[in-house]
Amino acid sequence: MARIENHKYSIEEAFRECFYVVPDYQREYVWTEKEVTQLLEDIDEQIDAGSDKEYFVGMVLVSPGAQKNHFEVIDGQQRLTTFYLLLCALRHRFQGTPQHHSINGLISTNYTSSDGEIKTSLKLEPRYENADELMQCLVAKDDEPANVRLAVQQAGIAQFGSLDNLLNAYGTVSRYLLDNYGDQASLKKLWGYLANNVVFIQISTDVSSALKIFETINERGVGLNPMDLLKNLLFTQVEQKDFTKLKNEWKKITAPLEKAKEKPLRFLRYYLMANYKITNKDSIVREDEIYDWFVNADNAKLCEYKEKPFEFVRKIIRNVENYLAFSEGRGNDGQASVPMATLKRMCGGAFSQHYVLLLALANVPKPLFDHFVVQLESFLFYYIFTKTPTKELERSFSQWADELRDIAGLQDAAVQRQQLNDFIEKRFRASMASKSDELSDTLKRYTLQSMQQYRTRYLLAKLTQFVDMAYMGVTAPGSLDDYMSLEIEHILPNTPEPELRQSFTAKKPTANYDEYKNRLGNFTLLEKPINIVASNGFFDAKKPECKKCKHYLTSSIVELNTVGKNSSINRINEKLKVFDEWSADSIDARQLMLIELAKNVWKTTLIDVP
């Protein structure tokens, strides 16, 4: 085998000294919001803990290229590409500062080729289909995700598969920075930690040797599994004759997590906060504190893993089963659940801190659990859509889990229901009331770029479902599946005829067409066949198509139905508006209408106490 070199790099050192090429024979970029957010949250957790230790993010396997300091990436390109996109997002946020110039040199720079020519190259260049063009465009634009996406479209670069993943990841990173590092001071702190403390080991050898190493790593695995220390701790508590039994039981923990591609340490953190009182200053157990927490004498006594190791393992197994059920949108009985599936629609794959609460309450009767999930959805809507930093929620959730465990342990059904009502009023309803004005302000400014598109679709789907339920006099919501499959229609067209743009501006010269076309008040949901027919022209031409829609939130834009004197239809009509024309003022008015509807949709209710 050829000579193998290894070097420890910080993120800044790596992109200052190396040029990375992702060859076209490698797997393309496949990370989703979930993986990108988890990486950022892991780094964020280290910063939040005030740690100045190095944070190791794994190994990168490369092969030297023809040019000096140029490397083909054999393994690790998902992480490298994500860090590169993070650098691009940081550069944009640091516009007009020395950090912008410094980070710019890590994104692209000049080098001298073997024939003495000065060339400019990106520090990370993906060479699978069209990816290099997209990355060049993203780097050159140095802008918000929406403007980058528009520039890519205007350049005629195809967007599909991994190319869309790259744009989505840039959007995820940019939103995460805005949501968690809103000011320059905190942003500088992140960059300082990322530049100096986030490190990886780079192993470099020729291509054939590198591919052999990659194959060996994937066949045999390298290093300890994150849960091995805990497993070994348990082995010291049982007799040798029980080793096989313990090993088989332990597989019921690790195998399902591995199959679902869930991080074991993330599960263990949530397991601890859901099942035990955390007594440190901020009520949180961080990943690097998990093992120390278990070996603490008081905690060992609390868990009883020394006295009852198999009961302890079985408790973890039950929590793994619940954890994976929740991550798949299933209920506390492991079966399909409308409330859990709807909650998952809003949270997506990346937001998971609320599993602490769900695990803490998992043992209550299903009707009580389902009711709690609906209230949790309303509570999280306020926090997710106002972009409240998730670290604030995690501290609260760890403390609230103590209260929910007590409720779950109650034997008297009436007392249990009453105490859950008290929790909902004290924790959810009070918190939502304190954020009501903030939510209204956020939704007044809400545009297509405010959130991931799946959350905008969820928002419109829930509003549409609520109006349909009110129209028909239905009180229990069903699945959102049919609503999520509807098309998002721009009432003011996304690509208008020239006369329409001129007419819109003439009515209100201060109104920016491109801003208003992306506002929440301009969106509605339509069945796909109707949406295809709906034109890019004037509102009058769209009215007949909107009227055909079977969903009342859309059809009521042009006409209200009236039945009787105090019917469910008339009652919902009081919350809706009809529009004769579609102008900036119409969009403003409809946006306010949707905000008031939202307050009716996402609210807390109490369960009946016998």
C-alpha positions in Angstrom: 0.0 0.0 0.0 1.2 3.5 -0.8 2.4 5.9 1.9 -0.4 7.2 4.1 -0.2 10.6 5.7 -2.6 12.1 8.3 -3.0 15.6 9.5 -5.3 17.3 12.1 -7.0 20.3 10.6 -9.3 22.9 12.1 -12.0 24.1 9.6 -10.1 27.3 8.9 -6.8 25.5 8.4 -8.4 22.9 6.1 -10.0 25.5 3.7 -6.9 27.8 3.9 -4.4 25.1 2.9 -6.4 22.7 0.8 -8.4 22.5 -2.4 -11.0 19.8 -2.3 -12.5 18.1 -5.4 -15.5 15.8 -5.2 -15.0 13.5 -8.2 -18.0 12.6 -10.3 -17.7 8.9 -9.4 -18.4 9.7 -5.7 -21.9 9.8 -4.2 -23.5 13.2 -4.7 -24.6 15.5 -1.9 -27.5 13.8 -0.1 -27.8 15.5 3.3 -31.2 16.9 4.2 -32.3 19.5 6.7 -32.1 16.9 9.4 -28.4 16.1 9.0 -27.4 19.7 8.4 -29.2 20.9 11.5 -27.9 18.1 13.7 -24.3 19.0 12.8 -24.9 22.7 13.5 -26.7 21.9 16.8 -23.8 19.7 17.9 -21.4 22.6 17.4 -23.8 25.0 19.0 -24.1 22.7 22.1 -20.3 22.9 22.6 -20.3 26.7 22.3 -23.3 26.9 24.7 -21.4 24.8 27.2 -18.6 27.4 27.2 -16.2 24.7 26.2 -12.8 25.7 24.7 -11.9 22.1 24.0 -11.5 20.8 20.4 -14.7 19.3 18.9 -13.8 16.3 16.7 -16.1 15.8 13.7 -14.6 12.7 12.3 -12.2 11.7 9.6 -11.9 12.8 6.0 -10.3 10.5 3.5 -8.6 12.1 0.4 -6.2 11.4 -2.4 -3.7 13.9 -3.7 -4.4 15.5 -7.1 -2.1 16.6 -9.8 -1.9 20.2 -8.4 -0.2 20.9 -5.1 -2.6 20.9 -2.1 -5.5 19.6 -4.4 -7.2 16.6 -3.0 -9.9 14.3 -4.3 -12.4 13.5 -1.5 -13.0 9.8 -1.1 -14.9 9.9 2.2 -16.3 12.8 4.2 -17.7 15.0 1.4 -21.1 15.4 3.1 -19.5 17.1 6.1 -16.9 19.0 4.0 -19.6 20.3 1.7 -21.8 21.4 4.6 -18.9 23.2 6.2 -18.2 24.9 2.9 -21.8 26.1 2.6 -21.6 27.3 6.2 -18.6 29.4 5.2 -20.6 30.8 2.3 -23.5 31.7 4.7 -21.1 33.2 7.3 -19.4 35.3 4.6 -22.7 36.8 3.6 -23.6 37.6 7.2 -20.2 39.3 7.7 -20.7 41.7 4.8 -18.6 44.9 5.3 -16.4 43.4 8.1 -12.8 42.0 8.2 -14.3 38.6 8.7 -15.9 38.8 5.3 -12.5 39.2 3.6 -10.9 36.4 5.7 -13.7 33.9 5.0 -13.8 34.8 1.3 -10.2 33.5 1.1 -11.3 30.2 2.4 -14.1 29.9 -0.2 -12.1 30.7 -3.3 -8.5 31.8 -3.9 -5.8 32.0 -6.5 -3.1 29.4 -7.0 -0.2 28.8 -9.4 -0.7 25.9 -11.8 2.1 23.6 -12.9 2.6 25.6 -16.0 3.0 28.8 -14.0 -0.4 30.3 -14.7 -2.4 32.0 -12.0 -5.8 30.4 -11.6 -8.8 31.0 -9.4 -10.5 28.0 -7.9 -13.2 27.2 -5.4 -11.8 25.6 -2.3 -14.4 22.9 -2.7 -15.5 21.8 -6.2 -18.1 19.1 -6.7 -17.7 17.7 -10.2 -20.9 15.6 -10.6 -23.4 16.8 -13.1 -24.0 20.6 -13.1 -22.9 20.8 -9.4 -19.7 22.9 -10.2 -21.8 25.4 -12.1 -24.3 25.7 -9.2 -21.5 26.1 -6.7 -19.8 28.8 -8.8 -23.1 30.7 -9.0 -23.7 30.4 -5.2 -20.2 31.6 -4.4 -20.3 34.5 -6.9 -23.7 35.7 -5.8 -22.8 36.0 -2.0 -26.5 36.6 -1.2 -29.6 35.4 0.6 -30.8 31.8 -0.2 -33.8 33.1 -2.2 -31.7 35.4 -4.3 -29.1 32.6 -4.9 -31.9 30.2 -6.0 -33.2 32.9 -8.4 -29.7 33.5 -9.8 -29.3 29.7 -10.4 -32.7 29.6 -12.2 -31.8 32.7 -14.3 -28.5 31.0 -15.3 -30.4 28.0 -16.6 -28.7 25.6 -14.2 -30.9 22.5 -13.6 -32.2 21.9 -10.1 -32.9 18.3 -9.2 -31.7 15.7 -6.7 -28.3 16.6 -5.2 -28.3 20.1 -6.8 -31.5 20.9 -5.0 -30.0 19.4 -1.9 -27.1 21.9 -2.1 -29.5 24.9 -2.4 -31.7 23.5 0.4 -28.7 23.0 2.7 -27.5 26.6 2.0 -31.0 27.7 3.0 -30.9 25.6 6.1 -27.6 26.9 7.2 -28.5 30.5 6.5 -31.8 30.2 8.5 -30.0 28.5 11.4 -27.5 31.4 11.6 -30.4 34.0 11.6 -32.4 32.1 14.1 -29.5 31.4 16.6 -26.9 34.0 15.9 -28.8 37.2 15.1 -26.2 39.7 16.2 -22.6 40.2 15.2 -21.2 39.4 18.6 -22.7 35.9 18.8 -21.8 35.3 15.1 -18.2 36.2 15.8 -18.2 33.7 18.7 -19.5 31.0 16.4 -16.9 31.8 13.7 -14.1 31.8 16.3 -15.1 28.4 17.6 -15.6 27.0 14.2 -12.3 28.3 12.9 -10.2 27.1 15.8 -11.9 24.3 17.8 -13.9 22.2 15.2 -11.3 19.7 13.9 -11.1 16.6 11.8 -8.3 14.1 10.8 -7.5 14.1 7.2 -5.9 10.9 5.9 -4.2 11.2 2.5 -3.0 8.4 0.2 -3.3 7.4 -3.5 -6.7 6.7 -4.9 -6.6 2.9 -4.9 -5.3 2.8 -1.3 -7.8 5.4 -0.2 -10.7 3.3 -1.7 -9.4 0.2 0.1 -9.3 2.1 3.4 -12.8 3.4 2.7 -14.0 -0.2 2.0 -12.4 -1.5 5.2 -13.8 1.3 7.4 -17.3 0.6 6.1 -17.0 -3.2 6.5 -15.5 -3.3 9.9 -16.3 0.0 11.6 -13.8 2.2 13.4 -13.6 3.1 17.0 -16.1 2.7 19.8 -19.8 3.0 19.2 -21.1 6.0 21.2 -23.0 3.7 23.5 -20.3 1.2 24.0 -19.0 2.8 27.2 -22.4 2.5 28.8 -22.8 -1.1 27.6 -19.4 -1.9 29.1 -20.4 -0.3 32.3 -23.5 -2.6 32.4 -21.4 -5.7 31.7 -19.5 -5.0 35.0 -22.8 -5.3 36.8 -23.7 -8.8 35.7 -22.2 -12.3 36.0 -20.4 -13.8 33.1 -23.1 -16.3 32.5 -25.5 -13.4 31.6 -23.1 -11.7 29.1 -24.9 -13.2 26.1 -28.3 -12.3 27.4 -27.2 -8.7 28.1 -25.6 -8.5 24.6 -28.8 -9.6 22.9 -30.9 -7.2 25.0 -28.5 -4.4 24.2 -28.9 -5.0 20.4 -32.5 -4.2 20.8 -31.3 -0.6 21.7 -28.6 -0.1 19.2 -29.9 -2.0 16.1 -33.1 0.0 15.7 -31.3 3.3 16.2 -28.7 2.4 13.6 -31.4 1.2 11.2 -33.3 4.5 11.6 -30.0 6.4 11.3 -30.6 8.1 14.6 -27.7 9.3 16.6 -27.3 7.2 19.8 -26.0 10.1 21.9 -28.9 12.3 20.9 -31.3 9.6 22.0 -29.5 9.1 25.3 -29.6 12.9 26.0 -33.3 13.0 25.5 -33.8 9.7 27.4 -32.0 11.1 30.5 -33.9 14.4 30.5 -37.2 12.7 30.0 -36.8 10.0 32.6 -34.7 11.6 35.4 -34.4 14.9 37.2 -31.3 16.7 36.0 -29.8 18.7 38.8 -27.0 20.7 37.2 -27.4 24.5 36.8 -29.2 24.4 33.4 -31.0 21.1 33.7 -29.4 19.8 30.5 -27.1 16.8 29.9 -24.8 17.4 27.0 -23.3 14.7 24.8 -19.8 14.8 26.4 -21.4 14.6 29.9 -23.5 11.5 29.4 -21.1 8.9 30.7 -20.0 11.1 33.6 -23.7 11.5 34.5 -24.2 7.7 34.6 -21.2 7.0 36.8 -22.1 9.7 39.3 -23.0 7.8 42.5 -26.3 9.6 43.0 -27.4 9.1 39.4 -26.3 5.4 39.5 -28.6 4.9 42.5 -31.4 6.8 40.7 -31.1 4.6 37.6 -30.6 1.4 39.6 -28.5 -0.1 36.8 -26.2 -1.7 39.4 -29.0 -3.4 41.3 -31.3 -4.1 38.3 -29.3 -4.0 35.1 -31.7 -5.9 32.9 -34.7 -3.8 34.1 -32.6 -0.7 33.3 -31.9 -2.0 29.8 -35.5 -2.9 29.2 -36.5 0.6 30.2 -34.1 2.0 27.6 -35.6 -0.4 25.0 -39.1 0.9 25.7 -37.9 4.5 25.3 -36.1 3.6 22.0 -39.4 2.1 20.7 -41.3 5.3 21.6 -38.5 7.6 20.3 -38.5 5.9 16.9 -42.3 5.8 16.8 -42.4 9.6 17.5 -39.8 10.2 14.8 -42.0 8.4 12.3 -45.2 10.2 13.3 -46.7 7.3 15.3 -48.4 7.5 18.7 -47.5 6.2 22.1 -49.1 2.8 21.2 -46.8 2.5 18.2 -49.7 2.8 15.8 -50.5 5.4 13.1 -51.6 8.7 14.8 -53.2 11.7 13.2 -51.9 14.1 15.9 -48.4 12.8 15.8 -48.3 12.8 12.0 -49.5 16.4 11.9 -46.9 17.4 14.5 -44.2 15.8 12.4 -45.4 17.8 9.4 -44.6 21.0 11.2 -41.4 19.9 13.0 -39.8 18.1 10.0 -36.8 15.8 10.5 -34.5 18.3 12.2 -36.5 19.6 15.2 -36.6 16.9 17.9 -36.2 18.5 21.3 -39.9 18.0 22.1 -39.3 14.2 22.2 -38.1 14.9 25.8 -41.7 15.8 26.7 -43.3 13.0 24.7 -41.0 10.4 26.2 -41.8 11.7 29.7 -45.6 11.4 29.1 -45.5 8.2 27.0 -47.1 5.9 29.5 -50.4 7.8 29.9 -53.6 6.5 28.1 -53.7 7.1 24.4 -56.6 9.7 24.4 -54.7 11.7 27.0 -51.4 11.5 25.1 -53.1 12.4 21.8 -54.7 15.4 23.4 -51.3 16.5 24.8 -49.8 16.2 21.3 -52.4 18.6 19.8 -51.6 21.1 22.5 -47.9 20.7 22.0 -48.3 21.3 18.3 -50.0 24.7 19.1 -47.3 25.6 21.5 -44.5 24.7 19.2 -46.1 26.6 16.3 -45.6 29.8 18.3 -42.0 29.0 18.9 -41.0 27.6 15.6 -42.7 30.3 13.5 -41.3 33.1 15.7 -37.8 31.4 15.2 -37.2 31.2 19.0 -33.7 29.6 19.5 -34.2 26.0 20.3 -31.7 26.0 23.2 -34.2 28.1 25.1 -36.8 25.3 24.7 -34.5 22.5 25.6 -33.8 23.9 29.1 -37.5 24.3 29.7 -38.4 20.9 28.3 -35.9 19.2 30.6 -37.6 20.8 33.6 -41.1 20.3 32.4 -40.4 16.6 31.9 -40.2 16.3 35.7 -43.8 17.6 36.0 -45.0 15.3 33.1 -43.4 12.2 34.7 -45.3 12.9 37.9 -48.5 13.3 35.9 -47.8 10.0 34.0 -47.4 8.2 37.3 -50.8 9.2 38.7 -53.3 6.4 39.1 -56.5 8.4 39.5 -57.7 9.2 36.0 -59.6 12.4 37.0 -56.6 13.8 38.9 -54.3 12.9 36.0 -56.5 14.8 33.6 -56.8 17.8 35.9 -53.1 18.0 36.4 -52.4 17.7 32.7 -54.9 20.6 32.2 -53.0 22.6 34.8 -49.7 21.9 33.0 -51.2 23.0 29.7 -52.5 26.2 31.2 -49.3 27.0 33.1 -46.7 26.0 30.6 -48.2 26.2 27.1 -51.1 28.7 27.3 -49.1 31.2 29.4 -46.1 31.0 27.1 -48.2 31.3 23.9 -50.0 34.4 25.4 -46.6 36.0 26.1 -45.6 35.4 22.4 -48.9 36.4 20.8 -47.8 39.8 19.7 -44.5 38.5 18.4 -46.3 35.8 16.4 -48.6 38.4 14.9 -45.7 40.6 13.9 -43.9 37.6 12.4 -46.9 36.5 10.3 -47.5 40.1 9.1 -44.0 40.0 7.5 -44.3 36.3 6.5 -43.2 35.5 2.9 -42.3 32.4 1.0 -38.7 32.8 2.2 -39.5 33.1 5.9 -39.6 29.3 6.4 -38.8 26.1 4.7 -41.4 25.4 2.0 -42.7 22.4 3.8 -43.6 24.6 6.8 -45.3 27.1 4.6 -47.3 24.3 3.0 -48.1 23.0 6.5 -49.3 26.5 7.5 -51.6 26.8 4.5 -52.8 23.2 4.9 -53.8 23.7 8.5 -55.6 27.0 7.7 -57.4 25.4 4.8 -58.4 22.3 6.9 -59.7 24.6 9.7 -62.0 26.5 7.4 -63.3 23.3 5.8 -64.0 21.8 9.2 -65.8 25.0 10.3 -67.8 25.1 7.0 -69.0 21.5 7.6 -69.4 21.7 11.3 -66.7 19.1 12.0 -64.7 19.4 15.3 -62.1 16.6 15.1 -59.4 17.2 12.4 -58.4 14.3 10.2 -55.2 13.6 8.3 -53.4 16.5 6.6 -52.3 14.3 3.8 -54.9 15.5 1.2 -54.2 19.1 2.0 -50.4 18.7 1.8 -50.7 17.3 -1.7 -52.5 20.5 -3.0 -50.6 23.0 -5.1 -49.5 26.4 -3.7 -51.0 29.0 -5.9 -49.6 32.5 -6.3 -52.8 34.6 -6.8 -50.6 37.4 -7.9 -48.6 35.4 -10.4 -45.0 34.5 -9.9 -44.2 35.1 -13.5 -46.7 37.8 -14.5 -47.6 39.2 -17.9 -46.0 42.6 -18.4 -49.4 44.4 -18.3 -50.2 42.9 -15.0 -47.0 44.0 -13.4 -47.6 47.6 -14.7 -51.2 47.6 -13.5 -50.2 46.4 -10.0 -47.6 49.2 -9.7 -49.9 51.8 -11.1 -52.5 51.1 -8.3 -49.9 51.6 -5.5 -46.6 52.9 -6.7 -44.9 52.2 -3.4 -45.7 48.5 -3.6 -43.0 46.2 -4.8 -44.5 43.5 -7.0 -41.8 40.9 -6.3 -42.2 41.4 -2.6 -46.0 41.1 -2.7 -46.1 38.1 -4.9 -44.2 36.1 -2.1 -46.3 37.3 0.8 -48.5 34.9 2.8 -51.6 36.8 1.9 -51.0 36.0 -1.8 -51.0 32.2 -1.4 -53.8 29.7 -1.4 -54.1 26.0 -2.1 -55.6 24.6 -5.2 -56.1 21.1 -6.6 -53.4 20.4 -9.2 -55.8 20.2 -12.3 -57.2 23.6 -11.4 -53.8 25.1 -10.7 -52.6 24.1 -14.1 -55.5 25.9 -15.7 -55.1 29.0 -13.5 -53.3 31.6 -15.6 -50.5 34.0 -15.0 -52.8 36.8 -15.9 -55.2 39.1 -14.1 -57.3 38.2 -11.1 -60.5 38.3 -13.1 -59.2 35.4 -15.2 -58.4 33.4 -12.0 -61.7 33.9 -10.3 -63.6 31.1 -12.1 -60.8 28.6 -11.2 -60.7 29.6 -7.6 -64.4 29.2 -7.4 -64.1 25.6 -8.6 -61.9 24.7 -5.7 -63.6 22.4 -3.2 -61.8 24.0 -0.3 -63.6 26.9 1.1 -60.6 29.1 2.1 -59.8 29.3 -1.6 -63.3 29.5 -3.1 -64.3 32.1 -0.5 -61.8 34.5 -2.0 -64.3 35.3 -4.8 -67.6 34.3 -3.2 -69.2 33.4 0.2 -71.9 30.8 0.5 -74.8 31.7 2.8 -77.0 29.0 4.5 -79.6 29.7 7.1 -79.2 32.2 9.9 -76.8 30.7 12.4 -75.2 27.9 10.5 -71.6 26.8 10.7 -71.1 28.2 7.2 -72.3 31.6 8.2 -70.2 31.6 11.4 -67.0 30.9 9.4 -68.0 33.5 6.9 -67.5 36.1 9.6 -63.8 35.3 9.6 -63.4 35.4 5.8 -63.1 38.1 3.2 -64.2 38.3 -0.5 -62.1 40.3 -2.9 -63.3 42.0 -6.1 -59.8 42.9 -7.2 -56.3 41.7 -6.3 -54.0 44.5 -5.3 -51.4 45.2 -2.6 -54.1 46.3 -0.3 -56.0 43.0 -0.9 -52.9 41.0 -0.1 -52.4 43.0 3.1 -56.0 42.5 4.1 -55.9 38.8 3.4 -52.6 38.4 5.4 -54.3 40.0 8.4 -57.3 37.7 7.9 -55.0 34.6 7.9 -53.3 35.8 11.0 -56.6 35.9 12.9 -57.5 32.5 11.6 -54.1 31.2 12.8 -54.9 32.3 16.3 -58.0 30.2 16.1 -56.2 27.2 14.7 -53.2 27.0 17.0 -54.7 27.4 20.4 -54.8 25.3 23.6 -57.9 23.4 24.8 -58.4 21.5 28.0 -59.5 17.9 28.2 -62.8 17.0 30.0 -62.4 16.0 33.6 -65.1 13.5 34.8 
